[in-house]
């Protein structure tokens, strides 16, 4: 049991590892206010020293583990806005009472994977614009086969470029408390293709 939910093995599931692409970092960015507030409330989660960036060697077994975590958290947590749950516009925290918003899903998935032995430097909280143009957060996993997204709006773990989202900024691989601006090599932000 991890973070309030149980991870069960996938039932003879075959997961094909696709080649993805890596997001381009084009500069520094300010951390979201929600992250700064989260770090005040959960100081031990943010008290990490800078470390060398890591790309996880992605195998079918590793991708299946990402899929299990994504599906387990998505099934366990009911989507509720911070305003409905806490009476505030924005609050990054771990889901409580089986409810939370996108950042809460991301934080729980990140914690579950770190507890399972995944390197923190490869698990990056990422701010995007979703298909409706709304602000949203996903967990990006940096691998030797490109960057993958774990998302509470999708059951499948998929390459970031297949989400259809506009990727704005994410945590730095070297330092989780520093954030970086993302690009596609053309414009100011990374735009993924529609699935």
C-alpha positions in Angstrom: 0.0 0.0 0.0 1.4 3.4 -1.0 -0.1 6.8 -0.3 -3.5 5.4 0.6 -4.1 3.1 -2.3 -3.0 -0.4 -3.3 -0.9 -1.1 -6.4 -1.9 -4.4 -8.0 0.0 -6.1 -10.7 -1.4 -5.8 -14.2 -3.2 -8.9 -15.3 -0.9 -10.4 -18.0 -0.9 -7.0 -19.7 1.5 -6.4 -22.6 2.8 -2.9 -22.7 4.7 -1.7 -25.8 7.4 0.9 -25.2 7.1 3.5 -27.8 9.8 6.0 -28.8 8.9 9.5 -27.5 10.6 12.8 -27.7 12.2 14.9 -25.0 10.8 18.3 -24.2 13.1 21.3 -24.9 14.1 23.4 -21.9 14.4 27.1 -23.1 15.1 28.9 -19.8 14.3 29.4 -16.2 10.8 30.0 -14.9 9.2 31.0 -11.6 7.8 28.2 -9.5 4.0 28.1 -9.3 2.7 29.7 -6.1 1.1 26.3 -5.3 4.5 24.6 -5.3 5.9 27.3 -2.9 2.9 26.9 -0.6 3.2 23.1 -0.8 6.9 23.3 0.2 5.9 25.3 3.3 3.4 22.7 4.4 5.5 19.7 3.4 9.0 21.0 3.9 10.6 17.5 4.0 9.3 16.8 0.5 11.1 19.8 -0.8 14.2 19.7 1.3 16.2 17.9 -1.4 19.7 18.7 -2.6 20.4 19.3 -6.3 21.3 16.1 -8.1 22.5 15.0 -11.5 19.6 14.7 -14.0 18.5 11.1 -14.7 16.8 9.4 -17.6 15.1 6.2 -16.5 15.8 3.2 -18.8 12.3 2.5 -19.9 11.4 -1.2 -20.3 8.0 -2.7 -20.8 8.0 -3.6 -17.1 8.8 0.0 -16.1 6.1 1.4 -18.4 3.6 -1.1 -16.9 4.5 0.2 -13.4 3.9 3.7 -14.5 0.5 2.6 -16.0 -0.4 0.8 -12.7 0.4 3.9 -10.6 -1.5 6.2 -13.0 -4.6 4.0 -13.1 -4.6 3.3 -9.3 -4.4 7.0 -8.3 -6.9 8.0 -11.0 -9.4 5.3 -9.7 -8.8 6.1 -6.0 -9.2 9.9 -6.1 -12.4 11.7 -7.1 -11.8 15.0 -9.0 -12.8 18.0 -6.9 -11.7 21.6 -7.2 -9.7 23.3 -4.4 -12.6 25.7 -4.0 -15.1 22.9 -3.4 -12.8 21.0 -1.1 -10.9 23.7 0.8 -12.7 27.0 0.0 -9.6 28.4 -1.7 -8.7 29.0 -5.4 -5.4 27.0 -5.3 -3.9 24.6 -2.8 -1.3 22.0 -3.7 -1.5 19.1 -1.3 -1.8 15.3 -1.1 -5.4 14.2 -1.7 -7.5 13.9 1.4 -10.7 11.9 1.9 -10.2 10.4 -1.6 -10.6 13.8 -3.3 -8.4 16.3 -5.0 -7.5 18.3 -8.1 -4.9 17.7 -10.8 -1.9 18.8 -8.7 -3.0 16.5 -5.9 -3.0 13.5 -8.3 0.4 14.5 -9.5 1.9 14.8 -6.0 0.5 11.4 -5.0 1.8 9.7 -8.2 5.2 11.3 -7.7 5.4 10.1 -4.1 4.2 6.6 -4.9 6.9 6.3 -7.6 9.7 7.7 -5.4 8.7 5.2 -2.7 8.8 2.5 -5.4 12.5 3.4 -6.1 12.1 5.7 -9.1 14.6 8.6 -9.1 13.1 12.0 -8.1 15.1 13.7 -10.9 13.1 11.8 -13.5 9.6 12.6 -12.0 8.7 16.2 -12.8 5.6 18.2 -11.9 4.6 19.9 -15.1 2.2 22.7 -15.8 0.3 22.6 -19.1 -2.7 24.0 -20.9 -5.2 21.2 -21.5 -7.3 20.6 -24.6 -9.8 23.3 -23.4 -6.9 25.8 -22.8 -7.3 25.5 -19.0 -4.3 25.3 -16.6 -3.6 21.7 -15.7 -0.8 19.7 -14.1 0.6 16.3 -15.2 3.6 14.2 -14.0 6.3 14.0 -16.6 8.7 11.0 -16.5 12.0 11.5 -18.2 13.2 8.3 -19.9 15.8 7.1 -22.3 12.9 6.8 -24.8 11.6 10.4 -24.3 9.2 12.1 -21.9 6.0 10.4 -20.8 2.9 12.0 -19.1 0.9 10.6 -16.2 -2.4 12.4 -16.2 -5.6 12.3 -14.2 -7.6 13.1 -17.4 -6.2 10.0 -19.2 -5.9 6.4 -18.1 -3.1 5.6 -20.5 0.5 6.8 -19.9 1.6 8.3 -23.1 4.4 10.2 -24.7 4.0 13.9 -23.9 3.7 14.8 -27.6 0.6 12.6 -27.9 -1.4 14.5 -25.2 -2.5 17.5 -27.3 -1.5 19.7 -24.4 0.6 22.9 -24.5 3.5 22.3 -22.1 4.4 25.5 -20.2 6.9 24.8 -17.5 8.1 22.0 -15.1 10.5 21.3 -12.3 14.2 21.2 -13.2 15.7 17.8 -13.3 18.7 18.9 -11.3 16.7 20.8 -8.6 13.0 20.1 -7.8 12.7 23.6 -6.3 13.8 25.3 -9.6 11.5 25.4 -12.5 12.2 25.7 -16.3 10.3 27.0 -19.3 9.5 24.5 -22.0 9.6 25.0 -25.8 9.2 23.1 -29.0 12.2 24.7 -30.7 9.9 27.1 -32.6 7.6 29.0 -30.2 7.7 30.0 -26.5 6.0 26.8 -25.2 5.9 23.2 -26.3 2.8 22.3 -28.2 2.0 18.6 -28.4 0.0 17.1 -31.3 -3.5 16.0 -30.8 -3.9 12.3 -29.9 
